[in-house]
């Protein structure tokens, strides 16, 4: 399924977006989880700056 998403984003306006993955620590258990989103290229830095 990931291949289909990547292939779709390679065409046309899809190049204006980036898939970002951030590691987030849980305050309750201390375990790490991953949060991923597809954001516009201009907002990548903002995604990593938010908590």
HTML snippet that shows the backbone in 3Dmol.js (N, CA, C, O; Angstrom):
<script src="https://3Dmol.org/build/3Dmol-min.js"></script>
<div id="view" style="width:600px;height:400px;position:relative"></div>
<script>
const pdb = `
ATOM      1  N   UNK A   1       0.822  -1.186   0.000  1.00  0.00           N
ATOM      2  CA  UNK A   1       0.000   0.000   0.000  1.00  0.00           C
ATOM      3  C   UNK A   1       0.872   1.258   0.000  1.00  0.00           C
ATOM      4  O   UNK A   1       0.504   2.257  -0.618  1.00  0.00           O
ATOM      5  N   UNK A   2       1.988   1.226   0.664  1.00  0.00           N
ATOM      6  CA  UNK A   2       2.860   2.393   0.701  1.00  0.00           C
ATOM      7  C   UNK A   2       3.378   2.728  -0.691  1.00  0.00           C
ATOM      8  O   UNK A   2       3.569   3.898  -1.021  1.00  0.00           O
ATOM      9  N   UNK A   3       3.604   1.710  -1.503  1.00  0.00           N
ATOM     10  CA  UNK A   3       4.108   1.961  -2.846  1.00  0.00           C
ATOM     11  C   UNK A   3       3.102   2.762  -3.663  1.00  0.00           C
ATOM     12  O   UNK A   3       3.489   3.623  -4.454  1.00  0.00           O
ATOM     13  N   UNK A   4       1.817   2.486  -3.478  1.00  0.00           N
ATOM     14  CA  UNK A   4       0.791   3.205  -4.220  1.00  0.00           C
ATOM     15  C   UNK A   4       0.771   4.679  -3.818  1.00  0.00           C
ATOM     16  O   UNK A   4       0.641   5.551  -4.677  1.00  0.00           O
ATOM     17  N   UNK A   5       0.898   4.964  -2.524  1.00  0.00           N
ATOM     18  CA  UNK A   5       0.899   6.343  -2.049  1.00  0.00           C
ATOM     19  C   UNK A   5       2.100   7.082  -2.610  1.00  0.00           C
ATOM     20  O   UNK A   5       1.968   8.209  -3.088  1.00  0.00           O
ATOM     21  N   UNK A   6       3.260   6.466  -2.557  1.00  0.00           N
ATOM     22  CA  UNK A   6       4.475   7.097  -3.062  1.00  0.00           C
ATOM     23  C   UNK A   6       4.367   7.333  -4.559  1.00  0.00           C
ATOM     24  O   UNK A   6       4.754   8.396  -5.044  1.00  0.00           O
ATOM     25  N   UNK A   7       3.852   6.366  -5.294  1.00  0.00           N
ATOM     26  CA  UNK A   7       3.714   6.514  -6.734  1.00  0.00           C
ATOM     27  C   UNK A   7       2.743   7.638  -7.078  1.00  0.00           C
ATOM     28  O   UNK A   7       2.962   8.361  -8.049  1.00  0.00           O
ATOM     29  N   UNK A   8       1.688   7.795  -6.309  1.00  0.00           N
ATOM     30  CA  UNK A   8       0.715   8.851  -6.553  1.00  0.00           C
ATOM     31  C   UNK A   8       1.329  10.216  -6.297  1.00  0.00           C
ATOM     32  O   UNK A   8       1.049  11.165  -7.030  1.00  0.00           O
ATOM     33  N   UNK A   9       2.165  10.331  -5.267  1.00  0.00           N
ATOM     34  CA  UNK A   9       2.751  11.622  -4.924  1.00  0.00           C
ATOM     35  C   UNK A   9       3.848  12.046  -5.896  1.00  0.00           C
ATOM     36  O   UNK A   9       4.233  13.215  -5.899  1.00  0.00           O
ATOM     37  N   UNK A  10       4.360  11.144  -6.713  1.00  0.00           N
ATOM     38  CA  UNK A  10       5.433  11.476  -7.638  1.00  0.00           C
ATOM     39  C   UNK A  10       4.941  12.240  -8.862  1.00  0.00           C
ATOM     40  O   UNK A  10       5.744  12.833  -9.581  1.00  0.00           O
ATOM     41  N   UNK A  11       3.650  12.234  -9.106  1.00  0.00           N
ATOM     42  CA  UNK A  11       3.104  12.852 -10.312  1.00  0.00           C
ATOM     43  C   UNK A  11       2.537  14.232  -9.988  1.00  0.00           C
ATOM     44  O   UNK A  11       1.955  14.430  -8.921  1.00  0.00           O
ATOM     45  N   UNK A  12       2.701  15.168 -10.887  1.00  0.00           N
ATOM     46  CA  UNK A  12       2.035  16.472 -10.819  1.00  0.00           C
ATOM     47  C   UNK A  12       2.295  17.243  -9.552  1.00  0.00           C
ATOM     48  O   UNK A  12       3.443  17.469  -9.169  1.00  0.00           O
ATOM     49  N   UNK A  13       1.213  17.650  -8.898  1.00  0.00           N
ATOM     50  CA  UNK A  13       1.298  18.509  -7.723  1.00  0.00           C
ATOM     51  C   UNK A  13       1.755  17.761  -6.483  1.00  0.00           C
ATOM     52  O   UNK A  13       1.990  18.381  -5.446  1.00  0.00           O
ATOM     53  N   UNK A  14       1.884  16.463  -6.563  1.00  0.00           N
ATOM     54  CA  UNK A  14       2.307  15.676  -5.414  1.00  0.00           C
ATOM     55  C   UNK A  14       3.723  15.979  -4.972  1.00  0.00           C
ATOM     56  O   UNK A  14       4.084  15.688  -3.832  1.00  0.00           O
ATOM     57  N   UNK A  15       4.534  16.555  -5.843  1.00  0.00           N
ATOM     58  CA  UNK A  15       5.904  16.891  -5.477  1.00  0.00           C
ATOM     59  C   UNK A  15       5.958  18.056  -4.501  1.00  0.00           C
ATOM     60  O   UNK A  15       7.018  18.328  -3.936  1.00  0.00           O
ATOM     61  N   UNK A  16       4.854  18.746  -4.289  1.00  0.00           N
ATOM     62  CA  UNK A  16       4.798  19.863  -3.365  1.00  0.00           C
ATOM     63  C   UNK A  16       4.566  19.389  -1.932  1.00  0.00           C
ATOM     64  O   UNK A  16       4.500  20.211  -1.018  1.00  0.00           O
ATOM     65  N   UNK A  17       4.442  18.077  -1.720  1.00  0.00           N
ATOM     66  CA  UNK A  17       4.172  17.530  -0.399  1.00  0.00           C
ATOM     67  C   UNK A  17       5.279  16.571   0.019  1.00  0.00           C
ATOM     68  O   UNK A  17       5.946  15.967  -0.821  1.00  0.00           O
ATOM     69  N   UNK A  18       5.464  16.441   1.331  1.00  0.00           N
ATOM     70  CA  UNK A  18       6.480  15.557   1.885  1.00  0.00           C
ATOM     71  C   UNK A  18       5.855  14.731   2.996  1.00  0.00           C
ATOM     72  O   UNK A  18       5.060  15.241   3.786  1.00  0.00           O
ATOM     73  N   UNK A  19       6.215  13.455   3.055  1.00  0.00           N
ATOM     74  CA  UNK A  19       5.765  12.607   4.156  1.00  0.00           C
ATOM     75  C   UNK A  19       6.806  12.710   5.263  1.00  0.00           C
ATOM     76  O   UNK A  19       7.979  12.406   5.047  1.00  0.00           O
ATOM     77  N   UNK A  20       6.378  13.139   6.449  1.00  0.00           N
ATOM     78  CA  UNK A  20       7.290  13.318   7.578  1.00  0.00           C
ATOM     79  C   UNK A  20       6.904  12.354   8.691  1.00  0.00           C
ATOM     80  O   UNK A  20       5.725  12.086   8.920  1.00  0.00           O
ATOM     81  N   UNK A  21       7.911  11.842   9.372  1.00  0.00           N
ATOM     82  CA  UNK A  21       7.711  10.900  10.471  1.00  0.00           C
ATOM     83  C   UNK A  21       8.456  11.443  11.676  1.00  0.00           C
ATOM     84  O   UNK A  21       9.641  11.766  11.588  1.00  0.00           O
ATOM     85  N   UNK A  22       7.762  11.543  12.802  1.00  0.00           N
ATOM     86  CA  UNK A  22       8.338  12.101  14.019  1.00  0.00           C
ATOM     87  C   UNK A  22       8.185  11.098  15.155  1.00  0.00           C
ATOM     88  O   UNK A  22       7.126  10.489  15.311  1.00  0.00           O
ATOM     89  N   UNK A  23       9.237  10.926  15.946  1.00  0.00           N
ATOM     90  CA  UNK A  23       9.193  10.031  17.095  1.00  0.00           C
ATOM     91  C   UNK A  23       8.708  10.839  18.298  1.00  0.00           C
ATOM     92  O   UNK A  23       9.276  11.883  18.616  1.00  0.00           O
ATOM     93  N   UNK A  24       7.651  10.354  18.970  1.00  0.00           N
ATOM     94  CA  UNK A  24       7.028  11.069  20.077  1.00  0.00           C
ATOM     95  C   UNK A  24       7.058  10.182  21.315  1.00  0.00           C
ATOM     96  O   UNK A  24       6.699   9.006  21.258  1.00  0.00           O
ATOM     97  N   UNK A  25       7.490  10.760  22.435  1.00  0.00           N
ATOM     98  CA  UNK A  25       7.559  10.005  23.694  1.00  0.00           C
ATOM     99  C   UNK A  25       6.258  10.191  24.462  1.00  0.00           C
ATOM    100  O   UNK A  25       5.779  11.314  24.621  1.00  0.00           O
ATOM    101  N   UNK A  26       5.685   9.085  24.940  1.00  0.00           N
ATOM    102  CA  UNK A  26       4.447   9.121  25.706  1.00  0.00           C
ATOM    103  C   UNK A  26       4.737   9.618  27.123  1.00  0.00           C
ATOM    104  O   UNK A  26       5.655   9.115  27.771  1.00  0.00           O
ATOM    105  N   UNK A  27       3.972  10.598  27.615  1.00  0.00           N
ATOM    106  CA  UNK A  27       4.222  11.091  28.973  1.00  0.00           C
ATOM    107  C   UNK A  27       3.845  10.076  30.059  1.00  0.00           C
ATOM    108  O   UNK A  27       4.422  10.100  31.146  1.00  0.00           O
ATOM    109  N   UNK A  28       2.891   9.193  29.782  1.00  0.00           N
ATOM    110  CA  UNK A  28       2.459   8.211  30.777  1.00  0.00           C
ATOM    111  C   UNK A  28       3.459   7.075  30.939  1.00  0.00           C
ATOM    112  O   UNK A  28       3.929   6.807  32.045  1.00  0.00           O
ATOM    113  N   UNK A  29       3.783   6.409  29.838  1.00  0.00           N
ATOM    114  CA  UNK A  29       4.588   5.192  29.919  1.00  0.00           C
ATOM    115  C   UNK A  29       6.053   5.413  29.583  1.00  0.00           C
ATOM    116  O   UNK A  29       6.897   4.590  29.935  1.00  0.00           O
ATOM    117  N   UNK A  30       6.363   6.501  28.915  1.00  0.00           N
ATOM    118  CA  UNK A  30       7.736   6.743  28.502  1.00  0.00           C
ATOM    119  C   UNK A  30       8.108   6.009  27.222  1.00  0.00           C
ATOM    120  O   UNK A  30       9.249   6.094  26.768  1.00  0.00           O
ATOM    121  N   UNK A  31       7.160   5.293  26.640  1.00  0.00           N
ATOM    122  CA  UNK A  31       7.424   4.566  25.399  1.00  0.00           C
ATOM    123  C   UNK A  31       7.366   5.527  24.218  1.00  0.00           C
ATOM    124  O   UNK A  31       6.669   6.541  24.256  1.00  0.00           O
ATOM    125  N   UNK A  32       8.099   5.194  23.185  1.00  0.00           N
ATOM    126  CA  UNK A  32       8.121   6.016  21.978  1.00  0.00           C
ATOM    127  C   UNK A  32       7.153   5.468  20.947  1.00  0.00           C
ATOM    128  O   UNK A  32       6.994   4.255  20.809  1.00  0.00           O
ATOM    129  N   UNK A  33       6.513   6.370  20.228  1.00  0.00           N
ATOM    130  CA  UNK A  33       5.662   5.995  19.102  1.00  0.00           C
ATOM    131  C   UNK A  33       5.994   6.925  17.946  1.00  0.00           C
ATOM    132  O   UNK A  33       6.653   7.949  18.126  1.00  0.00           O
ATOM    133  N   UNK A  34       5.537   6.562  16.773  1.00  0.00           N
ATOM    134  CA  UNK A  34       5.833   7.337  15.582  1.00  0.00           C
ATOM    135  C   UNK A  34       4.565   7.985  15.065  1.00  0.00           C
ATOM    136  O   UNK A  34       3.511   7.354  14.992  1.00  0.00           O
ATOM    137  N   UNK A  35       4.683   9.261  14.705  1.00  0.00           N
ATOM    138  CA  UNK A  35       3.562   9.994  14.135  1.00  0.00           C
ATOM    139  C   UNK A  35       3.966  10.430  12.739  1.00  0.00           C
ATOM    140  O   UNK A  35       4.994  11.086  12.570  1.00  0.00           O
ATOM    141  N   UNK A  36       3.176  10.079  11.742  1.00  0.00           N
ATOM    142  CA  UNK A  36       3.514  10.458  10.373  1.00  0.00           C
ATOM    143  C   UNK A  36       2.365  11.234   9.758  1.00  0.00           C
ATOM    144  O   UNK A  36       1.194  10.957  10.019  1.00  0.00           O
ATOM    145  N   UNK A  37       2.722  12.207   8.938  1.00  0.00           N
ATOM    146  CA  UNK A  37       1.756  13.023   8.225  1.00  0.00           C
ATOM    147  C   UNK A  37       2.322  13.374   6.869  1.00  0.00           C
ATOM    148  O   UNK A  37       3.530  13.293   6.646  1.00  0.00           O
ATOM    149  N   UNK A  38       1.453  13.760   5.975  1.00  0.00           N
ATOM    150  CA  UNK A  38       1.874  14.296   4.689  1.00  0.00           C
ATOM    151  C   UNK A  38       1.578  15.791   4.737  1.00  0.00           C
ATOM    152  O   UNK A  38       0.423  16.207   4.825  1.00  0.00           O
ATOM    153  N   UNK A  39       2.643  16.593   4.678  1.00  0.00           N
ATOM    154  CA  UNK A  39       2.513  18.040   4.822  1.00  0.00           C
ATOM    155  C   UNK A  39       3.116  18.737   3.609  1.00  0.00           C
ATOM    156  O   UNK A  39       3.970  18.167   2.930  1.00  0.00           O
ATOM    157  N   UNK A  40       2.682  19.966   3.328  1.00  0.00           N
ATOM    158  CA  UNK A  40       3.310  20.731   2.245  1.00  0.00           C
ATOM    159  C   UNK A  40       4.784  20.990   2.553  1.00  0.00           C
ATOM    160  O   UNK A  40       5.164  21.088   3.719  1.00  0.00           O
ATOM    161  N   UNK A  41       5.602  21.099   1.532  1.00  0.00           N
ATOM    162  CA  UNK A  41       7.038  21.295   1.717  1.00  0.00           C
ATOM    163  C   UNK A  41       7.348  22.529   2.559  1.00  0.00           C
ATOM    164  O   UNK A  41       8.347  22.543   3.278  1.00  0.00           O
ATOM    165  N   UNK A  42       6.521  23.554   2.485  1.00  0.00           N
ATOM    166  CA  UNK A  42       6.756  24.777   3.250  1.00  0.00           C
ATOM    167  C   UNK A  42       6.542  24.591   4.741  1.00  0.00           C
ATOM    168  O   UNK A  42       7.089  25.357   5.535  1.00  0.00           O
ATOM    169  N   UNK A  43       5.761  23.596   5.147  1.00  0.00           N
ATOM    170  CA  UNK A  43       5.400  23.411   6.555  1.00  0.00           C
ATOM    171  C   UNK A  43       6.175  22.293   7.251  1.00  0.00           C
ATOM    172  O   UNK A  43       5.825  21.912   8.368  1.00  0.00           O
ATOM    173  N   UNK A  44       7.202  21.770   6.626  1.00  0.00           N
ATOM    174  CA  UNK A  44       7.958  20.658   7.231  1.00  0.00           C
ATOM    175  C   UNK A  44       8.617  21.101   8.519  1.00  0.00           C
ATOM    176  O   UNK A  44       8.553  20.387   9.520  1.00  0.00           O
ATOM    177  N   UNK A  45       9.248  22.260   8.517  1.00  0.00           N
ATOM    178  CA  UNK A  45       9.933  22.745   9.714  1.00  0.00           C
ATOM    179  C   UNK A  45       8.942  22.989  10.844  1.00  0.00           C
ATOM    180  O   UNK A  45       9.238  22.691  12.002  1.00  0.00           O
ATOM    181  N   UNK A  46       7.760  23.532  10.518  1.00  0.00           N
ATOM    182  CA  UNK A  46       6.740  23.762  11.536  1.00  0.00           C
ATOM    183  C   UNK A  46       6.270  22.455  12.169  1.00  0.00           C
ATOM    184  O   UNK A  46       5.998  22.409  13.368  1.00  0.00           O
ATOM    185  N   UNK A  47       6.175  21.399  11.373  1.00  0.00           N
ATOM    186  CA  UNK A  47       5.754  20.092  11.892  1.00  0.00           C
ATOM    187  C   UNK A  47       6.719  19.605  12.966  1.00  0.00           C
ATOM    188  O   UNK A  47       6.289  19.102  14.005  1.00  0.00           O
ATOM    189  N   UNK A  48       8.024  19.750  12.723  1.00  0.00           N
ATOM    190  CA  UNK A  48       9.004  19.268  13.683  1.00  0.00           C
ATOM    191  C   UNK A  48       9.171  20.199  14.882  1.00  0.00           C
ATOM    192  O   UNK A  48       9.641  19.762  15.933  1.00  0.00           O
ATOM    193  N   UNK A  49       8.797  21.472  14.745  1.00  0.00           N
ATOM    194  CA  UNK A  49       8.918  22.413  15.854  1.00  0.00           C
ATOM    195  C   UNK A  49       7.795  22.265  16.867  1.00  0.00           C
ATOM    196  O   UNK A  49       7.996  22.561  18.045  1.00  0.00           O
ATOM    197  N   UNK A  50       6.598  21.807  16.436  1.00  0.00           N
ATOM    198  CA  UNK A  50       5.476  21.638  17.380  1.00  0.00           C
ATOM    199  C   UNK A  50       5.737  20.482  18.323  1.00  0.00           C
ATOM    200  O   UNK A  50       6.453  19.538  17.991  1.00  0.00           O
ATOM    201  N   UNK A  51       5.148  20.569  19.502  1.00  0.00           N
ATOM    202  CA  UNK A  51       5.256  19.467  20.459  1.00  0.00           C
ATOM    203  C   UNK A  51       3.982  18.693  20.505  1.00  0.00           C
ATOM    204  O   UNK A  51       3.876  17.723  21.255  1.00  0.00           O
TER     205      UNK A  51
END
`;
const viewer = $3Dmol.createViewer("view");
viewer.addModel(pdb, "pdb");
viewer.setStyle({}, {cartoon: {color: "spectrum"}});
viewer.zoomTo();
viewer.render();
</script>
